[in-house]
Amino acid sequence: MPDPSRLRNGACPCLSGGSYDECCGRFHRGEADAPTAEQLMRSRYSAFVVLDPGYLLRTWHSSTRPGSMDLDPELQWRRLDILGTAQGGPLDSQGTVEFAAHYRHDDERGVQRELSRFVREGKRWFYVDGDVR
């Protein structure tokens, strides 16, 4: 279950400018599906922030999805930068999103850079895998 207490001022962690409830929260609650690969990527990042492994597993393609996952509550995801996208629109069947996710763990800061691959099946986007850069 998501832990919204990890949010700053109710703002969405994906930095869309909207509130969590109106942005990624609606995807996490199952009220809507992300219409683009980028929005799915943003919602997955937000799921890491609010510690929602259930959403991460539901949006992971069955061909590469792990059986379970544990999230480290001590790891603080601080900022998401979208570096580029290719395809991944509402009418595409696949797409990529390159991002940099900034984090803090104890006194250390770091950045995870990844080129993520997504596929759309029916009207739903799924994360397939990614190349860490």
Beta strands, then each sheet from edge to edge (+ up, - down):
strand 1: 75-87
strand 2: 94-105
strand 3: 108-121
strand 4: 124-132
sheet 1: 1+ 2- 3+ 4-
end
